[in-house]
Amino acid sequence: MLTQEFRDGILLASLPETLRTLAQSLGFARMGVARAEAFGVEADRLRAWLSDGRHGDMKWMAQTAEVRADVTHEGMLPSARSVIVLATPYARDAGRVGPAPGRVARYARGRDYHNVLHKRAKKLAALLRENGHAARISVDSMPVYERAWAERAGLGFIGKNACLIIPGLGSHVLLTAIVTSAELPASERMGERCGTCTLCLDACPTRAFKAARELDARRCISYLTIETRDSIPEELRPEMGDWIFGCDACQDVCPYNKTALPPEGATAPFAASERWQRVDAEGLLQMDAEAFAAFAHASPIQRPGRVGMARNAALVLGNSRDKRHLPVLRDVAQRDSSEVVREAAAWAAARLERQT
Ligand code: B12
């Protein structure tokens, strides 16, 4: 039901055209549309992933599985007719950024993308509502299966690293979805384009891929540094290397990320914040709750909290092969208020002491 409206005899741009123009002006690099319906094979894969326990402690994924499987579910939007998916590149310059010797994943070095993208998407949702349509926005934290919708909406294909890859832009993109009752023309899907390449699967430091596109989150460094609140399994700690928040290992090797960098302006909100020059891993390890709250303000690193980031910092120092960190680690192992942090610091100190 595409409306063709004339005002004073001038043909007004149709709603899809207006949405696309507005999306571009808001800084979204790509926009695609898929017909809203219950997922088939994608839902089976999600259920298989959950029944395998590959979601680990992310109980919220299991609790919302049926809503993720079907956007017309009462938990989302029963009147849904279309899902708009938008992609935004983030800075992927080669530099290492993080509290030395720690390294932070590229998507998390600047401002918190949930806030940046939600603010932009609200303008698109307002336009839909002005035209009499319902609209619900999802930026990561809503029960919307964003990657599967991005693939259906023709934005890109799902790589063997389970990431949505957009030829010309790569996989260093963040997704925003808008579920709406507006009936919009669907975009054409793009077939998968990995071919025989397995660089990502081979590059994963913790061998988290059970098979192509099948990630076991319990072994994924991104999950271990961000989503787990407890101790990290000992056998995985040495493999985590210097990743202190998130991990880009399976993306950095991808040939599709060897394309030209996105224009600076397009990624400005995600450019590395100066906070990373202000503190090193020892400093992060010794922060109290107040100092951490101030340091992590408006950054994705708020998610693991002080305990999670101090634990990660201890493990990074344990992997640094640098004995100068021993005094701080021994002190934290004695006096930190968290058992998880004390144990991680003790493990790190013992590892450095063993190293010749
Ligand atoms: C839970 C979650 C995580 C978990 C689990 C990841 C995972 N693969 O499931 C953890 C914490 C590990 C994680 C890590 C990351 N995440 Co995350 N995450 C999510 C979240 C909330 C749900 C993902 C989900 O539904 N997983 C369920 C499983 C079954 O899906 P899947 O593994 O993605 O599998 C897909 C395909 O592989 C395929 N598939 C699955 N099994 C099979 C089997 C076969 C045979 C085939 C053919 C296909 C296939 O179907 C799925 C959908 O297409 C989404 C936001 C959202 N609301 O959707 C963000 C999201 C996927 N994450 C995102 C990002 C940026 C990341 C990281 C890159 C961050 C980082 N640098 O550390 C890493 C990448 C890890 C990886 N290689 O997937 C972006 C995606 C960006 C992109 N270009 O793909 C999202 C969309 C957030 C956003 N709004 O931008 N994430």
Boltz pocket constraint, residues with backbone or C-beta under 6 A from the ligand:
constraints:
  - pocket:
      binder: B
      contacts: [[A, 42], [A, 45], [A, 46], [A, 49], [A, 58], [A, 61], [A, 105], [A, 106], [A, 107], [A, 138], [A, 139], [A, 140], [A, 141], [A, 142], [A, 143], [A, 144], [A, 145], [A, 146], [A, 147], [A, 148], [A, 151], [A, 158], [A, 159], [A, 161], [A, 162], [A, 163], [A, 164], [A, 165], [A, 170], [A, 171], [A, 172], [A, 173], [A, 174], [A, 175], [A, 176], [A, 212], [A, 213], [A, 214], [A, 215], [A, 217], [A, 220], [A, 222], [A, 223], [A, 226], [A, 227], [A, 245], [A, 246], [A, 247], [A, 248], [A, 250]]
      max_distance: 6.0
